[in-house]
Each structure stands twice: as structure tokens, then as C-alpha cells.
């Protein structure tokens, strides 16, 4: 079993888009209407949007490989790319997306540790993320990894307003 990570480039644009659609849809389609899912997927992961995010110098994408197969990715944000005003001493984990068939292999933990390393390399004091209040598995995982709920914000799935918990981990 080998796990590797690689920073995404513009050549990875289509793969990044495909994984985004697949993982988000697999994770949340059972808890949302098809109309809201389709509206969100089209808005968040259309090619132009993914290209815009990939070209932002304050956002960074990394593919994770399990036995040399792309199995998911990490997206982190700093500075003005953060989805909330958290300050210059914070790094946001916006996405840890793992394909279904690769879950339960420690890849989420691996990517979270990569995010912590990136934050420390950049002298950040806080790591934070937003997680849907109904995503109990993810919330339990983040708590196990030392995150605590510090707030909440709205997240729109199509025309439905949902609540994301903001979870934060202070780095030493």
C-alpha cells in the first residue's frame, strides 16, 4: 500500500472537476433533492469555476494517490481565498474529497496531516474548516483529529439554506 501526494496543475483541471462531481454527488445525493444537487454541482464544479479556483495563488490543490491511482484531493486556502474572514494567521481546509472506493484507507487523515504541515510551513496558528451539520462521520473524524466547533455559517445547496459547523484546530 503506497500513498503519495502531488500538487495539482492546470493539466489536472478535468480530473479535478471529475473527482469533485463524483465525490460530492456520492456523499450528499441521498440527503438532498436531485434539483438542488444538480444546481450546486453545476455552480461549484463547472470547468470555468474549477479553473478560477485553480488559478488563485492563495488556493492550493493536491491529489492523493493510493497505489498510484488518483483517489481524491485536498484544497486549502489562505489570505483572501478563505471562505470566511479568519485572518492571515489561518489556513482553511476547504475540501478533503476521497472517492468512495478509497475511503477507510487513512487517506483523509493523510490529507489532514498534509494540511497541518502546510499551515506550519506558512507559520499559521489556526487550521479551520466548514462541515455540514448532518455529516456526522466527518464531524466525528475532525473531533478525533483535535478540531472543536467554533461557529457556524450558511451553505447553499441549490435553493436550500443549510448550516455548516466551523471547526478549528489551534496549531502549536
Steps between C-alpha positions, in 0.01 A plus 500: 500500500653829392358848554641799313403862452549734204421869459239553228577702188286626211559166323296343783195724444269235350598230751444746784156585367406131457609408854313801640174399332538133589595537866254777582215320326579163661521657846194726499249382234303291750436799729409762239254537214629423149416858397706654781788258442510575127480876560786485751720270291458721194576819693790370711675266258447633150827514307525879516454502880756223559747680272444826693566326833806321363647830378459676837847535656350476850336162428686172461377162377673166559409160358543201727600173336431157646714233330569747216130570432349845553266444793405849614627848572562774753424869449639757742459879505692786656459876507199631299425157349359384834122465492473684833695795644731306730814710481846464353608254771246238379495232234165364381447142398224552246484146367620154586328290234569126481342270240265245660707195413806652670334597827604327824867482390625794708508744207293766677738494794796511262360809324413667831858447615622650172284806564648532850852483357414768242356721772809464718735564204308825443510592873122476540359474851160353411360237269126518435226357283126498443312170523129437444319456831347174372833349393544310827789279380707802397422688822607198708821470293589868544432485875727195523767702318482781758252743341233673707185676382553876518209629294266439208418649162243457225565272205265500200413173332306627203218706651523335844686675780696252711732545798869419505678478833828688508762284669842626602826350616765716664851412389792505744 
